[in-house]
Amino acid sequence: MVKIRLTRLGKHKDPFYRIVATDSRTKRDGGFIAILGTYEPFSGKTVINSQLTLDFLSKGAQPTDTILNLFKTNGIWAEFLKTKNSKKAKKHRRPKKTKKAAPKKDAAPKTAEVKTEAK
């Protein structure tokens, strides 16, 4: 499963985080699939590539709780929900294909009458 989470960088008592998409089984600071942005907690500065992030979210990546809060404050989560709901609405708007009913036949099937003449 792909997770969107933080990878710690920076020095002692001065953290700096990368927002990355990674496999859920990797270590916190291990390998990653893509860098989606950065986060500096003391300055509050957040830089997120929204297009790449929305792409990963639409493919099923799960954000951690901290990342979800960052997405909500930056408006990415609302944008994702809007696109997700619009896709669902488009699916529901399509009219269902109706099959044309075949012409009704007589209820009882016709059977051949056999006449036997007595001799």
N, CA, C and O atoms as a DFTB+ gen file, in Angstrom:
476 C
 N C O
     1  1       0.841      -1.170       0.000
     2  2       0.000       0.000       0.000
     3  2       0.891       1.240       0.000
     4  3       1.890       1.292       0.717
     5  1       0.535       2.209      -0.785
     6  2       1.292       3.456      -0.852
     7  2       0.765       4.422       0.211
     8  3      -0.439       4.654       0.323
     9  1       1.687       4.971       0.979
    10  2       1.348       5.950       2.005
    11  2       2.002       7.279       1.661
    12  3       3.086       7.321       1.078
    13  1       1.334       8.356       2.026
    14  2       1.930       9.688       1.921
    15  2       2.276      10.108       3.340
    16  3       1.394      10.253       4.186
    17  1       3.570      10.302       3.595
    18  2       4.010      10.595       4.958
    19  2       5.235      11.489       4.959
    20  3       5.731      11.886       3.905
    21  1       5.721      11.803       6.164
    22  2       6.864      12.682       6.336
    23  2       8.157      11.883       6.467
    24  3       8.180      10.820       7.086
    25  1       9.226      12.401       5.882
    26  2      10.576      11.873       6.050
    27  2      11.396      12.978       6.693
    28  3      11.432      14.104       6.197
    29  1      12.060      12.649       7.806
    30  2      12.766      13.686       8.575
    31  2      14.142      13.968       7.997
    32  3      14.916      13.063       7.686
    33  1      14.413      15.246       7.866
    34  2      15.729      15.749       7.481
    35  2      16.076      16.860       8.454
    36  3      15.344      17.079       9.419
    37  1      17.158      17.556       8.227
    38  2      17.529      18.663       9.112
    39  2      18.508      18.209      10.171
    40  3      19.017      17.089      10.141
    41  1      18.757      19.104      11.106
    42  2      19.728      18.783      12.147
    43  2      19.040      18.621      13.497
    44  3      17.822      18.758      13.613
    45  1      19.836      18.330      14.500
    46  2      19.326      18.093      15.847
    47  2      18.548      19.313      16.359
    48  3      19.059      20.433      16.339
    49  1      17.343      19.095      16.805
    50  2      16.424      20.113      17.320
    51  2      16.044      21.175      16.276
    52  3      15.575      22.253      16.641
    53  1      16.237      20.890      15.024
    54  2      15.837      21.795      13.944
    55  2      15.336      20.930      12.771
    56  3      16.001      20.829      11.740
    57  1      14.167      20.314      12.938
    58  2      13.705      19.360      11.921
    59  2      13.227      20.039      10.644
    60  3      12.791      21.191      10.637
    61  1      13.327      19.289       9.598
    62  2      12.855      19.682       8.277
    63  2      12.321      18.390       7.656
    64  3      12.997      17.363       7.693
    65  1      11.136      18.432       7.097
    66  2      10.519      17.208       6.596
    67  2      10.243      17.283       5.101
    68  3       9.928      18.346       4.566
    69  1      10.365      16.159       4.448
    70  2       9.903      16.001       3.078
    71  2       8.584      15.257       3.124
    72  3       8.414      14.326       3.911
    73  1       7.661      15.665       2.290
    74  2       6.404      14.930       2.137
    75  2       6.631      13.981       0.965
    76  3       6.858      14.416      -0.164
    77  1       6.567      12.676       1.246
    78  2       6.896      11.689       0.227
    79  2       5.783      10.655       0.088
    80  3       5.012      10.411       1.015
    81  1       5.726      10.061      -1.092
    82  2       4.880       8.893      -1.324
    83  2       5.797       7.690      -1.242
    84  3       6.806       7.628      -1.944
    85  1       5.458       6.737      -0.394
    86  2       6.324       5.589      -0.165
    87  2       5.508       4.346       0.116
    88  3       4.323       4.427       0.442
    89  1       6.142       3.203      -0.009
    90  2       5.504       1.946       0.355
    91  2       5.380       1.912       1.878
    92  3       6.291       2.344       2.584
    93  1       4.279       1.409       2.375
    94  2       4.031       1.453       3.822
    95  2       5.003       0.582       4.612
    96  3       5.129       0.755       5.824
    97  1       5.687      -0.344       3.958
    98  2       6.601      -1.250       4.666
    99  2       8.005      -0.680       4.831
   100  3       8.815      -1.266       5.549
   101  1       8.318       0.442       4.191
   102  2       9.660       1.001       4.295
   103  2       9.843       1.765       5.606
   104  3       8.872       2.123       6.272
   105  1      11.093       2.007       5.959
   106  2      11.403       2.760       7.171
   107  2      10.998       4.212       7.007
   108  3      10.724       4.671       5.899
   109  1      10.963       4.927       8.116
   110  2      10.557       6.331       8.078
   111  2      11.437       7.155       7.150
   112  3      10.934       7.977       6.384
   113  1      12.719       6.945       7.213
   114  2      13.645       7.706       6.379
   115  2      14.201       6.859       5.240
   116  3      15.252       7.172       4.681
   117  1      13.497       5.793       4.901
   118  2      13.954       4.892       3.846
   119  2      13.613       5.408       2.460
   120  3      13.350       6.594       2.259
   121  1      13.626       4.483       1.511
   122  2      13.364       4.845       0.125
   123  2      11.947       5.343      -0.082
   124  3      11.060       5.088       0.733
   125  1      11.744       6.052      -1.175
   126  2      10.431       6.611      -1.461
   127  2      10.169       6.552      -2.956
   128  3      11.091       6.359      -3.748
   129  1       8.916       6.718      -3.336
   130  2       8.525       6.693      -4.739
   131  2       8.675       8.083      -5.349
   132  3       9.231       8.236      -6.437
   133  1       8.174       9.097      -4.640
   134  2       8.228      10.459      -5.167
   135  2       8.224      11.464      -4.022
   136  3       7.659      11.205      -2.960
   137  1       8.859      12.613      -4.248
   138  2       8.825      13.722      -3.291
   139  2       7.662      14.628      -3.696
   140  3       7.620      15.141      -4.815
   141  1       6.720      14.818      -2.771
   142  2       5.532      15.618      -3.055
   143  2       5.644      17.049      -2.525
   144  3       4.902      17.930      -2.959
   145  1       6.562      17.280      -1.595
   146  2       6.707      18.624      -1.059
   147  2       7.602      18.644       0.157
   148  3       8.286      17.666       0.459
   149  1       7.593      19.780       0.860
   150  2       8.397      19.943       2.074
   151  2       7.557      20.603       3.158
   152  3       6.542      21.244       2.889
   153  1       8.025      20.421       4.415
   154  2       7.327      21.002       5.557
   155  2       8.348      21.397       6.609
   156  3       9.167      20.579       7.028
   157  1       8.296      22.667       7.040
   158  2       9.155      23.165       8.111
   159  2       8.256      23.504       9.299
   160  3       7.554      24.515       9.265
   161  1       8.264      22.681      10.346
   162  2       7.303      22.877      11.444
   163  2       7.497      24.156      12.250
   164  3       6.506      24.735      12.696
   165  1       8.735      24.625      12.457
   166  2       8.931      25.815      13.291
   167  2       8.545      27.093      12.563
   168  3       8.008      28.018      13.173
   169  1       8.812      27.153      11.275
   170  2       8.423      28.346      10.525
   171  2       6.998      28.211       9.976
   172  3       6.378      29.202       9.590
   173  1       6.498      27.000       9.946
   174  2       5.150      26.765       9.438
   175  2       5.067      26.786       7.922
   176  3       3.975      26.772       7.354
   177  1       6.214      26.818       7.272
   178  2       6.253      26.886       5.811
   179  2       5.993      25.499       5.214
   180  3       6.631      24.514       5.586
   181  1       5.051      25.452       4.292
   182  2       4.710      24.200       3.626
   183  2       4.674      24.430       2.126
   184  3       4.018      25.357       1.652
   185  1       5.377      23.588       1.376
   186  2       5.381      23.642      -0.076
   187  2       4.947      22.266      -0.567
   188  3       5.590      21.260      -0.266
   189  1       3.841      22.228      -1.331
   190  2       3.309      20.947      -1.801
   191  2       3.023      21.032      -3.293
   192  3       2.425      22.000      -3.764
   193  1       3.451      20.023      -4.030
   194  2       3.130      19.900      -5.450
   195  2       1.726      19.304      -5.521
   196  3       1.560      18.088      -5.424
   197  1       0.726      20.149      -5.690
   198  2      -0.661      19.692      -5.583
   199  2      -1.053      18.745      -6.708
   200  3      -1.805      17.799      -6.474
   201  1      -0.567      18.974      -7.914
   202  2      -0.952      18.114      -9.033
   203  2      -0.454      16.684      -8.828
   204  3      -1.199      15.729      -9.052
   205  1       0.794      16.535      -8.406
   206  2       1.352      15.209      -8.165
   207  2       0.678      14.548      -6.968
   208  3       0.428      13.342      -6.974
   209  1       0.387      15.342      -5.947
   210  2      -0.283      14.822      -4.758
   211  2      -1.681      14.319      -5.094
   212  3      -2.066      13.233      -4.662
   213  1      -2.444      15.094      -5.859
   214  2      -3.791      14.670      -6.253
   215  2      -3.742      13.410      -7.112
   216  3      -4.633      12.564      -7.041
   217  1      -2.697      13.295      -7.919
   218  2      -2.538      12.102      -8.744
   219  2      -2.354      10.863      -7.866
   220  3      -2.982       9.833      -8.108
   221  1      -1.486      10.962      -6.838
   222  2      -1.276       9.829      -5.935
   223  2      -2.532       9.522      -5.124
   224  3      -2.864       8.354      -4.923
   225  1      -3.235      10.554      -4.656
   226  2      -4.458      10.333      -3.887
   227  2      -5.533       9.649      -4.737
   228  3      -6.244       8.768      -4.253
   229  1      -5.646      10.052      -5.990
   230  2      -6.657       9.450      -6.855
   231  2      -6.336       7.996      -7.170
   232  3      -7.234       7.219      -7.494
   233  1      -5.070       7.625      -7.078
   234  2      -4.675       6.234      -7.322
   235  2      -4.756       5.384      -6.064
   236  3      -4.465       4.189      -6.108
   237  1      -5.148       5.986      -4.935
   238  2      -5.383       5.208      -3.726
   239  2      -4.359       5.347      -2.628
   240  3      -4.410       4.584      -1.664
   241  1      -3.431       6.281      -2.723
   242  2      -2.446       6.477      -1.660
   243  2      -3.146       6.998      -0.404
   244  3      -4.050       7.831      -0.485
   245  1      -2.718       6.498       0.757
   246  2      -3.338       6.867       2.022
   247  2      -2.451       7.848       2.785
   248  3      -1.305       7.516       3.088
   249  1      -2.945       9.045       3.105
   250  2      -2.138       9.993       3.881
   251  2      -2.164       9.655       5.367
   252  3      -3.157       9.133       5.875
   253  1      -1.060       9.956       6.065
   254  2      -1.047       9.785       7.516
   255  2      -1.854      10.928       8.137
   256  3      -2.265      11.853       7.438
   257  1      -2.075      10.859       9.432
   258  2      -2.883      11.876      10.109
   259  2      -2.260      13.270      10.003
   260  3      -2.961      14.249       9.747
   261  1      -0.947      13.356      10.198
   262  2      -0.267      14.647      10.112
   263  2      -0.363      15.215       8.703
   264  3      -0.629      16.403       8.523
   265  1      -0.147      14.373       7.716
   266  2      -0.227      14.811       6.324
   267  2      -1.656      15.232       5.986
   268  3      -1.863      16.209       5.266
   269  1      -2.625      14.509       6.495
   270  2      -4.024      14.868       6.251
   271  2      -4.323      16.267       6.791
   272  3      -5.020      17.050       6.145
   273  1      -3.800      16.577       7.970
   274  2      -3.977      17.923       8.532
   275  2      -3.303      18.984       7.660
   276  3      -3.859      20.064       7.460
   277  1      -2.121      18.688       7.146
   278  2      -1.437      19.631       6.253
   279  2      -2.233      19.836       4.967
   280  3      -2.362      20.960       4.482
   281  1      -2.766      18.745       4.417
   282  2      -3.571      18.847       3.197
   283  2      -4.827      19.670       3.430
   284  3      -5.232      20.445       2.563
   285  1      -5.447      19.509       4.596
   286  2      -6.667      20.269       4.896
   287  2      -6.369      21.763       5.032
   288  3      -7.151      22.593       4.568
   289  1      -5.242      22.111       5.664
   290  2      -4.914      23.528       5.835
   291  2      -4.518      24.178       4.512
   292  3      -4.711      25.382       4.337
   293  1      -3.974      23.410       3.589
   294  2      -3.561      23.958       2.290
   295  2      -4.630      23.818       1.218
   296  3      -4.429      24.274       0.093
   297  1      -5.754      23.201       1.537
   298  2      -6.867      23.097       0.593
   299  2      -6.754      21.959      -0.405
   300  3      -7.596      21.830      -1.293
   301  1      -5.739      21.144      -0.273
   302  2      -5.565      20.025      -1.213
   303  2      -6.599      18.945      -0.963
   304  3      -7.109      18.339      -1.906
   305  1      -6.911      18.702       0.296
   306  2      -7.876      17.651       0.628
   307  2      -9.265      18.004       0.098
   308  3      -9.962      17.135      -0.425
   309  1      -9.671      19.254       0.224
   310  2     -10.980      19.684      -0.286
   311  2     -11.033      19.541      -1.803
   312  3     -12.056      19.144      -2.362
   313  1      -9.930      19.865      -2.460
   314  2      -9.865      19.730      -3.916
   315  2      -9.959      18.262      -4.325
   316  3     -10.620      17.920      -5.305
   317  1      -9.288      17.400      -3.559
   318  2      -9.353      15.961      -3.836
   319  2     -10.776      15.430      -3.671
   320  3     -11.265      14.678      -4.514
   321  1     -11.437      15.824      -2.582
   322  2     -12.806      15.363      -2.356
   323  2     -13.751      15.872      -3.437
   324  3     -14.679      15.171      -3.840
   325  1     -13.512      17.093      -3.904
   326  2     -14.346      17.658      -4.964
   327  2     -14.198      16.847      -6.252
   328  3     -15.193      16.539      -6.908
   329  1     -12.975      16.505      -6.614
   330  2     -12.769      15.717      -7.833
   331  2     -13.286      14.296      -7.660
   332  3     -13.810      13.699      -8.601
   333  1     -13.136      13.763      -6.464
   334  2     -13.617      12.398      -6.191
   335  2     -15.139      12.345      -6.288
   336  3     -15.693      11.419      -6.879
   337  1     -15.815      13.336      -5.710
   338  2     -17.277      13.363      -5.743
   339  2     -17.799      13.633      -7.143
   340  3     -18.841      13.101      -7.527
   341  1     -17.093      14.449      -7.910
   342  2     -17.553      14.729      -9.270
   343  2     -17.429      13.490     -10.141
   344  3     -18.254      13.279     -11.030
   345  1     -16.412      12.666      -9.901
   346  2     -16.282      11.420     -10.657
   347  2     -17.406      10.461     -10.308
   348  3     -17.930       9.773     -11.184
   349  1     -17.787      10.408      -9.027
   350  2     -18.899       9.545      -8.621
   351  2     -20.204      10.039      -9.237
   352  3     -21.028       9.245      -9.691
   353  1     -20.380      11.351      -9.246
   354  2     -21.615      11.915      -9.800
   355  2     -21.714      11.627     -11.291
   356  3     -22.802      11.354     -11.798
   357  1     -20.599      11.686     -11.993
   358  2     -20.615      11.387     -13.420
   359  2     -21.015       9.951     -13.671
   360  3     -21.706       9.658     -14.647
   361  1     -20.587       9.051     -12.800
   362  2     -20.957       7.647     -12.952
   363  2     -22.459       7.464     -12.762
   364  3     -23.077       6.652     -13.450
   365  1     -23.043       8.208     -11.840
   366  2     -24.457       8.062     -11.560
   367  2     -25.330       8.758     -12.603
   368  3     -26.494       8.393     -12.771
   369  1     -24.798       9.735     -13.292
   370  2     -25.590      10.483     -14.266
   371  2     -25.855       9.688     -15.534
   372  3     -26.837       9.938     -16.233
   373  1     -24.991       8.737     -15.831
   374  2     -25.156       7.979     -17.055
   375  2     -26.464       7.192     -17.019
   376  3     -26.718       6.456     -16.066
   377  1     -27.282       7.339     -18.036
   378  2     -28.516       6.555     -18.030
   379  2     -28.191       5.090     -18.279
   380  3     -27.295       4.737     -19.046
   381  1     -28.950       4.271     -17.606
   382  2     -28.744       2.840     -17.772
   383  2     -29.310       2.407     -19.113
   384  3     -30.335       2.912     -19.573
   385  1     -28.634       1.485     -19.710
   386  2     -29.100       0.967     -20.983
   387  2     -30.273       0.026     -20.702
   388  3     -30.176      -0.884     -19.878
   389  1     -31.361       0.263     -21.392
   390  2     -32.518      -0.597     -21.207
   391  2     -32.625      -1.539     -22.397
   392  3     -32.425      -1.153     -23.548
   393  1     -32.937      -2.747     -22.088
   394  2     -33.089      -3.733     -23.150
   395  2     -34.508      -3.653     -23.675
   396  3     -35.469      -3.553     -22.912
   397  1     -34.617      -3.699     -24.960
   398  2     -35.950      -3.694     -25.544
   399  2     -36.568      -5.063     -25.329
   400  3     -35.933      -6.095     -25.549
   401  1     -37.794      -5.051     -24.904
   402  2     -38.477      -6.313     -24.639
   403  2     -38.763      -7.018     -25.957
   404  3     -39.168      -6.398     -26.940
   405  1     -38.544      -8.311     -25.953
   406  2     -38.814      -9.108     -27.150
   407  2     -40.332      -9.194     -27.319
   408  3     -41.063      -9.173     -26.329
   409  1     -40.810      -9.290     -28.556
   410  2     -42.256      -9.395     -28.749
   411  2     -42.799     -10.632     -28.032
   412  3     -42.204     -11.709     -28.069
   413  1     -43.938     -10.443     -27.385
   414  2     -44.514     -11.534     -26.610
   415  2     -45.100     -12.588     -27.545
   416  3     -45.762     -12.272     -28.533
   417  1     -44.843     -13.816     -27.212
   418  2     -45.375     -14.939     -27.981
   419  2     -46.562     -15.504     -27.224
   420  3     -46.789     -15.158     -26.065
   421  1     -47.315     -16.370     -27.875
   422  2     -48.460     -16.992     -27.210
   423  2     -47.976     -17.714     -25.957
   424  3     -46.869     -18.249     -25.905
   425  1     -48.833     -17.707     -24.967
   426  2     -48.454     -18.300     -23.703
   427  2     -48.212     -19.795     -23.845
   428  3     -47.246     -20.321     -23.293
   429  1     -49.080     -20.486     -24.580
   430  2     -48.911     -21.923     -24.749
   431  2     -48.209     -22.177     -26.078
   432  3     -48.603     -21.623     -27.104
   433  1     -47.201     -22.989     -26.063
   434  2     -46.526     -23.268     -27.314
   435  2     -47.424     -24.111     -28.228
   436  3     -48.210     -24.942     -27.773
   437  1     -47.279     -23.869     -29.507
   438  2     -48.088     -24.621     -30.459
   439  2     -47.515     -26.016     -30.587
   440  3     -46.309     -26.221     -30.727
   441  1     -48.436     -26.966     -30.533
   442  2     -48.008     -28.358     -30.706
   443  2     -48.689     -28.904     -31.940
   444  3     -49.797     -28.501     -32.294
   445  1     -48.033     -29.791     -32.560
   446  2     -48.605     -30.395     -33.777
   447  2     -49.693     -31.400     -33.378
   448  3     -49.500     -32.252     -32.509
   449  1     -50.830     -31.265     -34.042
   450  2     -51.931     -32.197     -33.747
   451  2     -51.764     -33.425     -34.612
   452  3     -51.599     -33.332     -35.828
   453  1     -51.806     -34.537     -33.991
   454  2     -51.682     -35.793     -34.719
   455  2     -53.039     -36.447     -34.740
   456  3     -53.627     -36.729     -33.696
   457  1     -53.548     -36.693     -35.978
   458  2     -54.843     -37.364     -36.104
   459  2     -54.584     -38.817     -36.493
   460  3     -53.894     -39.120     -37.467
   461  1     -55.137     -39.650     -35.731
   462  2     -55.042     -41.066     -36.077
   463  2     -56.417     -41.553     -36.459
   464  3     -57.385     -41.345     -35.727
   465  1     -56.505     -42.191     -37.589
   466  2     -57.806     -42.719     -38.036
   467  2     -57.869     -44.181     -37.693
   468  3     -56.920     -44.933     -37.918
   469  1     -58.976     -44.569     -37.156
   470  2     -59.179     -45.962     -36.828
   471  2     -59.574     -46.745     -38.064
   472  3     -60.401     -46.257     -38.834
   473  1     -59.038     -47.919     -38.296
   474  2     -59.386     -48.727     -39.463
   475  2     -60.242     -49.855     -39.103
   476  3     -60.629     -50.639     -39.970
